[in-house]
Amino acid sequence: MLKNDEFKIFLDFFDYANSNFWKRQDEVESFKVPSIPAKLLRKAIVTDIMGYTPDISFLNEVYSEKYIDILKAFNIGNYTTFEVGIEGVLEKYYLLFGETIVLDDINYEKSTIITGNKRHNNVKYHVINTLQEYREFKQTNPLGRFEKISISKEYLGRDVINIQASVKPFYSERLIDFLLDCNITNMLVNYDNSAELDFY
């Protein structure tokens, strides 16, 4: 991929070193790259959702066409897919980037940020009122996390919500139920330790 100019521009954009990535995320849909070549690891099992290595920043997993087709029938906001051609696999797979709510758009006063672990009874709550305070907090508390994230009501009703402050997207219960009914493989649903979404 690094020998191809189109791929190189794509990889440079999807790089953690790109400090302007979140301000320029609307440019993602303009990328037109050839099918991304991939090869299964020796013991890998083909599933609808697969991790990959080395990963491309902000594109965390590879999804089957079946999975992508299901998402298209739901309210998931703006999204862009990039085809992945897996050697020896006939089904189409894709990387998926969804419109993401950036740190600037979180209401910190209504959100809840914690450190510690509930299982060990050492949870500590932190008062954070602004993005600047959050950035300063993360420098001294890199393991601090949101227990509740407050975002605008305009996102209420979305079936997939991506937030910069969260590693994984939030899925509506109706979408999760439908994906499970469709037997999507390797779908891990995590209710414990998941942040609560609040719409103001």
C-alpha positions as CSV (number, residue, x, y, z in Angstrom):
1,M,0.0,0.0,0.0
2,L,2.9,2.4,0.8
3,K,4.0,2.1,-2.8
4,N,0.7,3.5,-4.1
5,D,0.2,7.3,-3.9
6,E,-3.5,7.1,-3.3
7,F,-3.0,4.7,-0.5
8,K,-0.2,6.8,1.0
9,I,-2.5,9.9,1.1
10,F,-5.2,7.8,2.7
11,L,-2.8,6.3,5.3
12,D,-1.3,9.7,6.1
13,F,-4.8,11.1,6.8
14,F,-5.9,8.1,8.9
15,D,-2.9,8.5,11.2
16,Y,-2.9,9.4,14.9
17,A,-0.2,11.9,14.1
18,N,-2.7,13.8,12.0
19,S,-3.7,16.4,14.6
20,N,-6.4,17.9,12.4
21,F,-8.2,14.5,11.7
22,W,-11.3,15.3,13.8
23,K,-11.7,18.8,12.3
24,R,-11.4,17.3,8.8
25,Q,-13.5,14.2,9.2
26,D,-16.0,15.4,6.6
27,E,-13.2,14.9,4.0
28,V,-13.2,11.1,4.6
29,E,-15.9,10.5,2.0
30,S,-13.8,12.1,-0.7
31,F,-11.1,9.3,-0.5
32,K,-11.4,6.9,-3.4
33,V,-8.9,4.2,-2.8
34,P,-8.5,0.8,-4.6
35,S,-9.5,-2.3,-2.7
36,I,-7.3,-2.7,0.3
37,P,-5.3,-5.9,0.1
38,A,-5.4,-8.2,3.2
39,K,-4.4,-11.8,4.1
40,L,-5.9,-13.9,6.9
41,L,-3.5,-14.9,9.7
42,R,-2.9,-18.7,9.8
43,K,-5.4,-19.5,12.6
44,A,-7.9,-16.8,11.8
45,I,-11.6,-17.7,11.5
46,V,-13.7,-15.7,8.9
47,T,-16.5,-13.9,10.8
48,D,-18.7,-10.9,10.0
49,I,-16.6,-8.7,12.3
50,M,-12.8,-9.1,12.4
51,G,-9.9,-7.2,13.9
52,Y,-6.8,-6.7,11.8
53,T,-3.2,-5.8,12.2
54,P,-1.5,-3.5,11.7
55,D,-4.6,-1.4,12.1
56,I,-5.3,1.9,10.4
57,S,-6.1,4.6,13.0
58,F,-9.8,5.4,13.5
59,L,-10.8,2.3,11.4
60,N,-10.9,-0.4,14.1
61,E,-12.4,-3.4,12.5
62,V,-13.3,-5.1,9.1
63,Y,-17.0,-5.8,8.5
64,S,-18.7,-8.3,6.1
65,E,-21.0,-7.0,3.4
66,K,-23.9,-8.6,5.2
67,Y,-23.2,-6.5,8.3
68,I,-22.8,-3.3,6.3
69,D,-26.1,-4.0,4.4
70,I,-27.9,-4.3,7.7
71,L,-26.4,-1.0,9.0
72,K,-27.6,0.8,5.9
73,A,-31.2,0.0,6.8
74,F,-30.8,1.9,10.1
75,N,-30.3,5.5,11.2
76,I,-26.5,5.5,11.5
77,G,-25.7,9.1,10.3
78,N,-23.1,9.8,7.6
79,Y,-20.6,7.0,7.0
80,T,-18.0,5.9,4.5
81,T,-16.8,2.4,3.6
82,F,-13.5,1.2,2.1
83,E,-13.4,-2.2,0.4
84,V,-11.0,-4.8,1.7
85,G,-10.0,-7.7,-0.5
86,I,-9.1,-10.7,1.7
87,E,-7.0,-13.2,-0.1
88,G,-8.9,-16.5,-0.5
89,V,-12.2,-15.1,0.8
90,L,-15.0,-14.6,-1.8
91,E,-17.2,-12.4,0.4
92,K,-16.7,-8.6,0.3
93,Y,-15.4,-6.9,3.5
94,Y,-15.1,-3.2,4.4
95,L,-13.5,-0.8,6.7
96,L,-16.2,1.6,8.1
97,F,-15.9,5.2,9.3
98,G,-18.9,6.8,10.8
99,E,-19.6,10.5,11.5
100,T,-18.1,11.1,14.9
101,I,-19.1,13.5,17.7
102,V,-15.9,15.3,18.6
103,L,-14.7,16.3,22.1
104,D,-15.8,19.9,21.6
105,D,-19.4,18.8,21.2
106,I,-19.7,17.0,24.6
107,N,-21.5,18.8,27.4
108,Y,-18.9,18.3,30.2
109,E,-21.0,19.9,33.0
110,K,-23.8,17.2,32.4
111,S,-21.3,14.4,31.9
112,T,-19.7,12.2,34.6
113,I,-16.0,11.3,34.6
114,I,-14.5,8.7,36.9
115,T,-11.3,7.0,37.8
116,G,-10.9,3.7,39.6
117,N,-12.9,0.5,39.4
118,K,-16.4,-0.3,40.8
119,R,-15.4,-3.9,41.4
120,H,-12.6,-2.7,43.7
121,N,-14.9,0.0,45.4
122,N,-12.4,2.7,44.6
123,V,-14.4,4.8,42.1
124,K,-13.7,8.6,42.3
125,Y,-15.9,11.2,40.6
126,H,-14.3,14.2,39.0
127,V,-15.9,17.6,38.3
128,I,-15.0,18.7,34.8
129,N,-16.8,21.7,33.3
130,T,-15.0,22.4,30.0
131,L,-13.0,20.7,27.2
132,Q,-9.8,22.4,28.5
133,E,-10.4,21.0,32.0
134,Y,-11.0,17.6,30.4
135,R,-7.7,17.8,28.5
136,E,-5.8,18.8,31.6
137,F,-7.5,15.9,33.5
138,K,-6.5,13.3,30.9
139,Q,-2.8,14.4,31.1
140,T,-2.7,13.5,34.8
141,N,-5.4,10.7,34.6
142,P,-4.9,8.8,31.4
143,L,-7.1,5.9,32.6
144,G,-10.0,8.3,33.6
145,R,-13.1,7.6,31.6
146,F,-16.7,8.7,31.1
147,E,-19.4,7.0,33.1
148,K,-21.9,9.3,31.4
149,I,-21.5,11.3,28.2
150,S,-23.9,14.1,27.5
151,I,-24.5,15.0,23.9
152,S,-27.0,17.1,21.9
153,K,-30.6,15.8,21.5
154,E,-30.1,16.0,17.7
155,Y,-28.4,12.6,18.0
156,L,-31.4,11.0,19.8
157,G,-32.9,8.2,17.7
158,R,-29.6,7.3,16.0
159,D,-28.9,3.6,15.9
160,V,-25.2,4.0,15.9
161,I,-23.4,6.9,17.7
162,N,-19.7,7.4,17.4
163,I,-18.0,9.6,20.0
164,Q,-14.4,10.6,19.9
165,A,-14.1,10.1,23.7
166,S,-15.3,6.4,23.4
167,V,-13.2,3.6,21.8
168,K,-16.3,1.7,20.5
169,P,-19.5,3.1,19.0
170,F,-22.8,3.0,20.9
171,Y,-25.6,0.8,19.3
172,S,-29.3,1.1,19.8
173,E,-31.0,-1.9,21.4
174,R,-33.1,-2.4,18.4
175,L,-30.0,-2.6,16.1
176,I,-28.3,-5.0,18.5
177,D,-31.3,-7.3,18.6
178,F,-31.6,-7.2,14.8
179,L,-27.9,-8.0,14.3
180,L,-28.2,-10.9,16.8
181,D,-31.3,-12.2,15.0
182,C,-29.3,-12.1,11.7
183,N,-26.6,-14.3,13.3
184,I,-23.8,-11.7,12.8
185,T,-20.7,-13.6,13.9
186,N,-18.1,-12.3,16.4
187,M,-20.3,-9.5,17.6
188,L,-19.4,-8.7,21.2
189,V,-22.1,-6.8,23.1
190,N,-20.9,-5.2,26.3
191,Y,-23.4,-3.7,28.7
192,D,-21.1,-3.8,31.8
193,N,-18.6,-0.9,32.1
194,S,-20.3,0.8,29.2
195,A,-20.8,4.6,29.4
196,E,-24.3,5.9,29.6
197,L,-25.5,8.3,26.9
198,D,-27.3,11.4,28.0
199,F,-29.1,13.7,25.5
200,Y,-29.6,17.3,26.6
